[in-house]
Amino acid sequence: MSARTAKRAPSGKRNYGSLYSSPMALWFTVFFLAPLLIIVVYSFLKKGLYGGVVGEFSLGAYRSLANPNFLIITIRTFLSSAAATIITILIALPCGYFMARSKYQTLLLLLIIIPFWTNFLIRVFAWMNILGNNGFLNELLMRLGLIKDYVHFLYNQKTVVLVLVYMYLPYAILPLYSTIDKFDFSLLEAARDLGATKFGAFSRVLLPNIKSGIYTAVLFTFIPIFGAYAVPLLVGGKESYMLGNVIADQLTKARNWPLSSAISMVLTLITTGGVILMMNLQRREARRLSDLPGLSERGIPGIEIPAPGEAGV
């Protein structure tokens, strides 16, 4: 083949990139952009007399958000979601570390994935049977003589946080395990040899190198918890009302579609802001690591490998 033919060959190839990505673009348009656009439009319309919307521009839905009760529910939702996310990450970190160091990673991964095989509501009802007045926990405590009367474990905010942590714990363990599994554990041994304590080596060596996994775990837990509906409804009480419950009630009971759309827009903006913040943090962390001098061949920052002839041997 001549040089001229070799140069013409690449130009004759057709680019099928847009064709390959068109199904995904269509999927996002139909199932993400179109519903989001409908929510945005409905939030600026007027409520119909018997539900639905009227084709008149109105800011009444957003004015209703100034209600003090809505502000209280928003703060409660944020605090509950933040508490559940923090507890989930604190539990997921040692779990992910143990899985990464274990010889039975496949078995442990299977145990983490097994809960996904069970319906979401069935798992919630299982917790209701455990924590109910006639449930397993109360019966156990009474038989052990620790209590004389039933303890009301259900229908409070603490129970909501507990069940949310259980529901979304696998979403935090999996990205943390994936990140920790790529970590060079010899760095921890080196830190211990240099006099660092176990906690010091963990906090100053391991955690800075798995920030990307922590950011991902936070996103995978906080966003779905913030919009949770079923868990507060089933195991929470009047003081556990969250934004997801407000949206459902306004949509099905009050039939106030503009208000439910406006609340959904608030949720969307908050979660989108969280995603953008985490992406910026990940980008800054990646830029910081790339700017560090002395990157080793394995990509570990701060460890310089001397060139041949410089080792003094």
Number of C-alpha atoms within 10 A of each C-alpha: 5 6 7 8 9 10 10 10 9 9 9 8 8 7 9 8 8 9 10 10 10 11 11 11 12 12 11 12 13 12 10 11 13 12 12 17 11 11 19 16 15 24 27 21 22 22 22 15 10 9 16 15 18 14 12 10 12 16 14 16 22 18 11 13 15 10 10 10 10 16 12 13 18 19 14 18 21 19 13 22 25 19 16 26 27 16 15 27 22 12 15 23 20 14 18 25 18 16 23 21 13 12 10 10 15 11 12 17 16 10 12 15 14 11 14 12 7 10 9 13 12 10 16 19 15 12 20 21 15 17 21 21 17 14 16 14 17 22 18 12 15 14 11 10 9 10 13 11 11 15 15 12 17 20 20 17 18 17 21 22 25 17 20 23 23 15 19 19 22 25 20 29 25 21 22 28 24 16 19 25 18 11 15 14 14 9 15 20 13 13 17 16 10 10 10 16 13 12 11 14 19 15 12 13 17 19 15 12 20 19 18 21 22 24 19 20 25 22 20 19 25 24 20 14 24 23 20 18 18 14 24 25 17 16 25 21 15 11 12 23 20 27 26 22 19 17 22 15 14 17 18 12 10 14 19 23 25 30 28 25 25 25 25 21 17 16 18 15 12 15 18 13 12 16 18 12 13 18 16 12 15 18 13 12 16 13 11 11 16 13 11 11 11 15 16 13 10 8 12 16 17 12 14 12 12 11 7 8 7 8 8 6 5
